[in-house]
């Protein structure tokens, strides 16, 4: 069995008091977090 792998772009930007994170390749895949680390963790979960 072959494992398929994809390269996804994760983008994070400051949004007020939190950080907005999204994956442009996955329409509608957005999240946020109080820190960059938390936003990235949340985005990984969303993907």
C-alpha distance matrix in Angstrom:
0.0 3.8 6.6 9.6 12.9 16.3 19.8 22.3 26.0 27.8 31.6 34.2 38.0 41.1 42.2 45.5 45.2 41.4 38.4 36.5 32.7 30.5 27.4 28.6 25.2 25.1 28.3 30.1 28.3 31.4 32.7 35.4 36.5 39.7 38.3 35.8 33.7 33.8 33.1 30.0 28.8 29.6 27.7 24.5 25.0 25.7 22.6
3.8 0.0 3.8 6.3 9.5 13.0 16.3 19.1 22.7 24.8 28.6 31.4 35.1 38.3 39.6 43.0 42.9 39.1 35.9 33.9 30.2 27.8 24.6 25.6 22.3 22.5 25.9 27.9 26.0 29.1 30.6 33.2 34.5 37.7 36.1 33.4 31.4 31.9 30.9 27.7 26.9 27.8 25.6 22.5 23.4 23.9 20.6
6.6 3.8 0.0 3.8 6.4 10.0 13.3 15.8 19.5 21.3 25.1 27.8 31.5 34.7 36.1 39.4 39.2 35.4 32.2 30.3 26.6 24.4 21.3 22.6 19.5 19.6 23.1 25.0 22.8 25.8 27.0 29.6 30.7 33.9 32.3 29.6 27.7 28.1 27.2 23.9 23.2 24.1 21.9 18.8 19.8 20.5 17.1
9.6 6.3 3.8 0.0 3.8 6.8 10.4 12.9 16.6 18.8 22.5 25.4 29.1 32.4 33.7 37.1 37.2 33.4 30.2 28.0 24.2 21.8 18.4 19.3 16.1 16.5 19.9 22.1 20.2 23.3 24.9 27.6 29.1 32.4 30.9 28.0 26.5 26.9 25.6 22.4 22.1 22.7 20.1 17.4 18.8 18.8 15.2
12.9 9.5 6.4 3.8 0.0 3.8 6.9 9.6 13.2 15.5 19.1 22.1 25.8 29.1 30.6 34.1 34.2 30.5 27.1 25.1 21.3 19.0 15.6 16.8 13.8 14.7 18.4 20.5 18.2 21.0 22.5 25.0 26.4 29.5 27.8 24.8 23.4 24.1 22.6 19.3 19.4 20.3 17.5 14.9 16.9 17.0 13.3
16.3 13.0 10.0 6.8 3.8 0.0 3.8 6.3 9.9 12.5 16.0 19.3 22.8 26.3 27.7 31.3 31.7 28.0 24.5 22.3 18.5 15.9 12.4 13.2 10.2 11.6 15.2 17.6 15.5 18.2 20.1 22.6 24.4 27.6 25.9 22.7 21.9 22.6 20.7 17.5 18.2 18.8 15.6 13.6 15.9 15.4 11.7
19.8 16.3 13.3 10.4 6.9 3.8 0.0 3.8 6.8 9.8 13.1 16.4 19.9 23.4 25.2 28.8 29.3 25.7 22.1 20.1 16.3 14.0 10.6 11.3 9.2 11.4 14.9 17.2 14.9 17.0 18.8 20.9 22.6 25.6 23.6 20.2 19.7 20.9 18.7 15.6 17.0 17.8 14.4 12.9 15.9 15.4 11.9
22.3 19.1 15.8 12.9 9.6 6.3 3.8 0.0 3.8 6.5 9.8 13.1 16.6 20.1 21.6 25.3 25.8 22.3 18.7 16.4 12.7 10.3 6.9 8.0 6.5 8.5 11.9 13.9 11.4 13.3 15.2 17.4 19.3 22.4 20.7 17.4 17.3 18.1 15.6 12.8 14.5 14.9 11.3 10.5 13.5 12.6 9.4
26.0 22.7 19.5 16.6 13.2 9.9 6.8 3.8 0.0 3.8 6.4 10.0 13.2 16.9 18.6 22.3 23.1 19.8 16.0 13.9 10.4 8.3 5.6 6.5 7.0 9.3 12.0 13.6 11.3 12.2 14.0 15.6 17.5 20.4 18.5 15.1 15.7 16.8 14.0 11.5 14.1 14.4 10.8 11.1 14.4 13.3 11.0
27.8 24.8 21.3 18.8 15.5 12.5 9.8 6.5 3.8 0.0 3.8 6.7 10.3 13.8 15.5 19.1 19.6 16.2 12.4 10.5 7.0 5.9 4.9 7.4 9.0 10.1 12.3 12.9 10.0 9.9 10.9 12.1 13.8 16.6 14.8 11.5 12.2 13.1 10.2 7.9 10.9 11.2 7.9 8.9 12.2 11.4 10.0
31.6 28.6 25.1 22.5 19.1 16.0 13.1 9.8 6.4 3.8 0.0 3.8 6.8 10.5 12.3 16.0 16.9 13.8 10.0 8.1 5.5 5.4 6.3 7.8 10.7 11.8 13.0 13.2 10.8 9.6 10.5 10.9 12.7 15.1 13.5 10.3 12.2 13.1 9.8 8.8 12.3 12.2 9.4 11.5 14.5 13.3 12.7
34.2 31.4 27.8 25.4 22.1 19.3 16.4 13.1 10.0 6.7 3.8 0.0 3.8 7.0 9.2 12.7 13.3 10.2 6.5 5.6 4.3 6.7 9.0 11.0 14.0 14.5 15.3 14.6 12.2 9.8 9.5 8.6 9.8 11.7 10.1 7.2 9.8 10.7 7.5 7.7 11.4 11.3 9.5 12.1 14.7 13.9 14.3
38.0 35.1 31.5 29.1 25.8 22.8 19.9 16.6 13.2 10.3 6.8 3.8 0.0 3.8 6.3 9.7 10.9 8.7 5.5 5.4 6.6 9.1 12.0 13.2 16.7 17.1 17.2 16.3 14.5 11.6 11.0 9.4 10.5 11.5 10.3 8.3 11.8 12.5 9.5 10.8 14.3 13.9 12.6 15.6 17.8 16.8 17.6
41.1 38.3 34.7 32.4 29.1 26.3 23.4 20.1 16.9 13.8 10.5 7.0 3.8 0.0 3.8 6.3 7.5 6.2 4.5 6.3 8.9 12.0 15.3 16.6 20.1 20.2 20.0 18.5 16.9 13.5 12.2 9.6 9.8 9.7 9.2 8.5 12.3 12.6 10.3 12.5 15.5 15.0 14.6 17.8 19.5 18.7 20.1
42.2 39.6 36.1 33.7 30.6 27.7 25.2 21.6 18.6 15.5 12.3 9.2 6.3 3.8 0.0 3.8 6.2 5.3 5.1 5.9 9.5 12.3 15.9 17.1 20.6 20.2 19.4 17.3 16.3 12.6 11.3 8.8 9.7 9.8 10.7 10.9 14.4 13.7 11.2 14.1 16.7 15.3 15.2 18.7 19.8 18.5 20.4
45.5 43.0 39.4 37.1 34.1 31.3 28.8 25.3 22.3 19.1 16.0 12.7 9.7 6.3 3.8 0.0 3.8 5.5 7.5 9.2 12.9 15.9 19.5 20.8 24.4 23.7 22.8 20.5 19.5 15.8 14.0 11.0 11.1 10.0 11.5 12.8 16.1 15.2 13.5 16.7 18.9 17.6 18.1 21.5 22.3 21.3 23.5
45.2 42.9 39.2 37.2 34.2 31.7 29.3 25.8 23.1 19.6 16.9 13.3 10.9 7.5 6.2 3.8 0.0 3.8 7.2 10.0 13.4 16.8 20.5 22.4 25.7 24.8 24.3 21.8 20.3 16.5 14.0 10.5 9.3 7.1 9.0 11.3 14.1 13.1 12.2 15.7 17.4 16.3 17.6 20.8 21.3 20.9 23.4
41.4 39.1 35.4 33.4 30.5 28.0 25.7 22.3 19.8 16.2 13.8 10.2 8.7 6.2 5.3 5.5 3.8 0.0 3.8 6.7 9.9 13.4 17.0 19.2 22.4 21.4 21.2 18.7 16.9 13.2 10.4 6.8 5.7 4.6 6.5 8.3 11.1 9.8 8.5 12.0 13.7 12.6 13.7 16.9 17.6 17.2 19.6
38.4 35.9 32.2 30.2 27.1 24.5 22.1 18.7 16.0 12.4 10.0 6.5 5.5 4.5 5.1 7.5 7.2 3.8 0.0 3.8 6.5 10.1 13.6 15.8 19.0 18.3 18.4 16.4 14.3 10.8 8.6 5.4 5.4 6.2 6.3 6.1 9.3 8.6 6.2 9.2 11.7 10.8 11.0 14.3 15.6 15.0 16.9
36.5 33.9 30.3 28.0 25.1 22.3 20.1 16.4 13.9 10.5 8.1 5.6 5.4 6.3 5.9 9.2 10.0 6.7 3.8 0.0 3.8 6.9 10.6 12.5 15.7 15.0 14.7 12.7 10.9 7.4 6.0 4.4 6.9 9.1 9.5 8.6 11.2 10.2 6.8 9.2 11.8 10.1 9.4 13.0 14.3 12.9 14.5
32.7 30.2 26.6 24.2 21.3 18.5 16.3 12.7 10.4 7.0 5.5 4.3 6.6 8.9 9.5 12.9 13.4 9.9 6.5 3.8 0.0 3.8 7.2 9.8 12.6 12.0 12.5 11.1 8.5 5.8 5.3 5.5 8.0 11.0 10.5 8.5 10.3 9.7 5.9 6.8 9.7 8.3 6.4 9.8 11.6 10.2 11.2
30.5 27.8 24.4 21.8 19.0 15.9 14.0 10.3 8.3 5.9 5.4 6.7 9.1 12.0 12.3 15.9 16.8 13.4 10.1 6.9 3.8 0.0 3.8 6.3 9.0 8.3 8.9 8.2 5.7 4.3 6.3 8.4 11.3 14.6 14.2 11.9 13.3 12.7 9.0 8.9 11.4 9.7 6.7 9.7 11.5 9.2 9.4
27.4 24.6 21.3 18.4 15.6 12.4 10.6 6.9 5.6 4.9 6.3 9.0 12.0 15.3 15.9 19.5 20.5 17.0 13.6 10.6 7.2 3.8 0.0 3.8 5.5 5.6 7.5 8.2 5.8 6.8 9.4 11.8 14.6 17.9 17.1 14.4 15.3 15.1 11.7 10.4 12.7 11.5 7.8 9.5 11.7 9.4 8.1
28.6 25.6 22.6 19.3 16.8 13.2 11.3 8.0 6.5 7.4 7.8 11.0 13.2 16.6 17.1 20.8 22.4 19.2 15.8 12.5 9.8 6.3 3.8 0.0 3.8 5.5 6.3 8.4 7.6 8.9 12.1 14.6 17.6 20.8 20.1 17.3 18.6 18.6 15.1 14.0 16.5 15.2 11.6 13.3 15.4 12.7 11.2
25.2 22.3 19.5 16.1 13.8 10.2 9.2 6.5 7.0 9.0 10.7 14.0 16.7 20.1 20.6 24.4 25.7 22.4 19.0 15.7 12.6 9.0 5.5 3.8 0.0 3.8 6.2 9.2 8.5 11.1 14.3 17.1 20.1 23.4 22.6 19.8 20.5 20.5 17.2 15.6 17.5 16.4 12.7 13.4 15.4 12.8 10.3
25.1 22.5 19.6 16.5 14.7 11.6 11.4 8.5 9.3 10.1 11.8 14.5 17.1 20.2 20.2 23.7 24.8 21.4 18.3 15.0 12.0 8.3 5.6 5.5 3.8 0.0 3.8 6.2 5.5 8.9 12.2 15.5 18.6 22.2 22.0 19.6 20.0 19.3 16.1 15.0 16.2 14.5 11.1 12.0 13.1 10.0 8.0
28.3 25.9 23.1 19.9 18.4 15.2 14.9 11.9 12.0 12.3 13.0 15.3 17.2 20.0 19.4 22.8 24.3 21.2 18.4 14.7 12.5 8.9 7.5 6.3 6.2 3.8 0.0 3.8 5.6 8.4 12.1 15.5 19.0 22.6 22.8 20.8 21.8 20.7 17.2 16.8 18.3 15.9 12.8 14.6 15.2 11.6 10.7
30.1 27.9 25.0 22.1 20.5 17.6 17.2 13.9 13.6 12.9 13.2 14.6 16.3 18.5 17.3 20.5 21.8 18.7 16.4 12.7 11.1 8.2 8.2 8.4 9.2 6.2 3.8 0.0 3.8 5.9 9.4 12.9 16.5 20.1 20.8 19.4 20.4 18.7 15.4 15.7 16.8 13.9 11.4 13.8 13.7 10.0 10.3
28.3 26.0 22.8 20.2 18.2 15.5 14.9 11.4 11.3 10.0 10.8 12.2 14.5 16.9 16.3 19.5 20.3 16.9 14.3 10.9 8.5 5.7 5.8 7.6 8.5 5.5 5.6 3.8 0.0 3.8 7.0 10.6 13.9 17.6 18.0 16.3 16.9 15.4 12.2 12.1 13.1 10.5 7.7 10.0 10.2 6.6 7.0
31.4 29.1 25.8 23.3 21.0 18.2 17.0 13.3 12.2 9.9 9.6 9.8 11.6 13.5 12.6 15.8 16.5 13.2 10.8 7.4 5.8 4.3 6.8 8.9 11.1 8.9 8.4 5.9 3.8 0.0 3.8 7.1 10.7 14.3 14.9 13.7 14.8 13.1 9.6 10.5 11.9 9.0 7.0 10.4 10.7 7.7 9.2
32.7 30.6 27.0 24.9 22.5 20.1 18.8 15.2 14.0 10.9 10.5 9.5 11.0 12.2 11.3 14.0 14.0 10.4 8.6 6.0 5.3 6.3 9.4 12.1 14.3 12.2 12.1 9.4 7.0 3.8 0.0 3.8 7.2 10.8 11.9 11.3 12.2 9.9 6.8 8.7 9.6 6.4 5.9 9.6 9.5 7.5 10.1
35.4 33.2 29.6 27.6 25.0 22.6 20.9 17.4 15.6 12.1 10.9 8.6 9.4 9.6 8.8 11.0 10.5 6.8 5.4 4.4 5.5 8.4 11.8 14.6 17.1 15.5 15.5 12.9 10.6 7.1 3.8 0.0 3.8 7.2 8.5 8.7 10.1 7.7 4.9 8.2 9.4 6.9 7.7 11.2 11.5 10.5 13.1
36.5 34.5 30.7 29.1 26.4 24.4 22.6 19.3 17.5 13.8 12.7 9.8 10.5 9.8 9.7 11.1 9.3 5.7 5.4 6.9 8.0 11.3 14.6 17.6 20.1 18.6 19.0 16.5 13.9 10.7 7.2 3.8 0.0 3.8 5.4 6.8 7.8 5.0 4.0 7.8 8.5 7.1 9.1 12.0 12.2 12.4 15.1
39.7 37.7 33.9 32.4 29.5 27.6 25.6 22.4 20.4 16.6 15.1 11.7 11.5 9.7 9.8 10.0 7.1 4.6 6.2 9.1 11.0 14.6 17.9 20.8 23.4 22.2 22.6 20.1 17.6 14.3 10.8 7.2 3.8 0.0 3.8 7.0 8.4 6.4 6.9 10.4 11.1 10.5 12.7 15.2 15.5 16.1 18.7
38.3 36.1 32.3 30.9 27.8 25.9 23.6 20.7 18.5 14.8 13.5 10.1 10.3 9.2 10.7 11.5 9.0 6.5 6.3 9.5 10.5 14.2 17.1 20.1 22.6 22.0 22.8 20.8 18.0 14.9 11.9 8.5 5.4 3.8 0.0 3.8 5.3 5.2 6.1 8.6 9.8 10.5 12.2 14.3 15.4 16.4 18.3
35.8 33.4 29.6 28.0 24.8 22.7 20.2 17.4 15.1 11.5 10.3 7.2 8.3 8.5 10.9 12.8 11.3 8.3 6.1 8.6 8.5 11.9 14.4 17.3 19.8 19.6 20.8 19.4 16.3 13.7 11.3 8.7 6.8 7.0 3.8 0.0 3.8 5.5 5.1 6.1 8.6 9.9 10.4 12.3 14.3 15.1 16.4
33.7 31.4 27.7 26.5 23.4 21.9 19.7 17.3 15.7 12.2 12.2 9.8 11.8 12.3 14.4 16.1 14.1 11.1 9.3 11.2 10.3 13.3 15.3 18.6 20.5 20.0 21.8 20.4 16.9 14.8 12.2 10.1 7.8 8.4 5.3 3.8 0.0 3.8 5.5 5.2 6.2 8.6 9.8 10.6 12.5 14.2 15.4
33.8 31.9 28.1 26.9 24.1 22.6 20.9 18.1 16.8 13.1 13.1 10.7 12.5 12.6 13.7 15.2 13.1 9.8 8.6 10.2 9.7 12.7 15.1 18.6 20.5 19.3 20.7 18.7 15.4 13.1 9.9 7.7 5.0 6.4 5.2 5.5 3.8 0.0 3.8 5.4 5.0 6.1 8.5 9.9 10.6 12.2 14.3
33.1 30.9 27.2 25.6 22.6 20.7 18.7 15.6 14.0 10.2 9.8 7.5 9.5 10.3 11.2 13.5 12.2 8.5 6.2 6.8 5.9 9.0 11.7 15.1 17.2 16.1 17.2 15.4 12.2 9.6 6.8 4.9 4.0 6.9 6.1 5.1 5.5 3.8 0.0 3.8 5.5 5.1 6.1 8.7 9.9 10.4 12.3
30.0 27.7 23.9 22.4 19.3 17.5 15.6 12.8 11.5 7.9 8.8 7.7 10.8 12.5 14.1 16.7 15.7 12.0 9.2 9.2 6.8 8.9 10.4 14.0 15.6 15.0 16.8 15.7 12.1 10.5 8.7 8.2 7.8 10.4 8.6 6.1 5.2 5.4 3.8 0.0 3.8 5.4 5.0 6.2 8.6 9.7 10.5
28.8 26.9 23.2 22.1 19.4 18.2 17.0 14.5 14.1 10.9 12.3 11.4 14.3 15.5 16.7 18.9 17.4 13.7 11.7 11.8 9.7 11.4 12.7 16.5 17.5 16.2 18.3 16.8 13.1 11.9 9.6 9.4 8.5 11.1 9.8 8.6 6.2 5.0 5.5 3.8 0.0 3.8 5.4 5.2 6.4 8.7 10.1
29.6 27.8 24.1 22.7 20.3 18.8 17.8 14.9 14.4 11.2 12.2 11.3 13.9 15.0 15.3 17.6 16.3 12.6 10.8 10.1 8.3 9.7 11.5 15.2 16.4 14.5 15.9 13.9 10.5 9.0 6.4 6.9 7.1 10.5 10.5 9.9 8.6 6.1 5.1 5.4 3.8 0.0 3.8 5.5 5.1 6.2 8.7
27.7 25.6 21.9 20.1 17.5 15.6 14.4 11.3 10.8 7.9 9.4 9.5 12.6 14.6 15.2 18.1 17.6 13.7 11.0 9.4 6.4 6.7 7.8 11.6 12.7 11.1 12.8 11.4 7.7 7.0 5.9 7.7 9.1 12.7 12.2 10.4 9.8 8.5 6.1 5.0 5.4 3.8 0.0 3.8 5.3 4.9 6.2
24.5 22.5 18.8 17.4 14.9 13.6 12.9 10.5 11.1 8.9 11.5 12.1 15.6 17.8 18.7 21.5 20.8 16.9 14.3 13.0 9.8 9.7 9.5 13.3 13.4 12.0 14.6 13.8 10.0 10.4 9.6 11.2 12.0 15.2 14.3 12.3 10.6 9.9 8.7 6.2 5.2 5.5 3.8 0.0 3.8 5.4 5.2
25.0 23.4 19.8 18.8 16.9 15.9 15.9 13.5 14.4 12.2 14.5 14.7 17.8 19.5 19.8 22.3 21.3 17.6 15.6 14.3 11.6 11.5 11.7 15.4 15.4 13.1 15.2 13.7 10.2 10.7 9.5 11.5 12.2 15.5 15.4 14.3 12.5 10.6 9.9 8.6 6.4 5.1 5.3 3.8 0.0 3.8 5.5
25.7 23.9 20.5 18.8 17.0 15.4 15.4 12.6 13.3 11.4 13.3 13.9 16.8 18.7 18.5 21.3 20.9 17.2 15.0 12.9 10.2 9.2 9.4 12.7 12.8 10.0 11.6 10.0 6.6 7.7 7.5 10.5 12.4 16.1 16.4 15.1 14.2 12.2 10.4 9.7 8.7 6.2 4.9 5.4 3.8 0.0 3.8
22.6 20.6 17.1 15.2 13.3 11.7 11.9 9.4 11.0 10.0 12.7 14.3 17.6 20.1 20.4 23.5 23.4 19.6 16.9 14.5 11.2 9.4 8.1 11.2 10.3 8.0 10.7 10.3 7.0 9.2 10.1 13.1 15.1 18.7 18.3 16.4 15.4 14.3 12.3 10.5 10.1 8.7 6.2 5.2 5.5 3.8 0.0
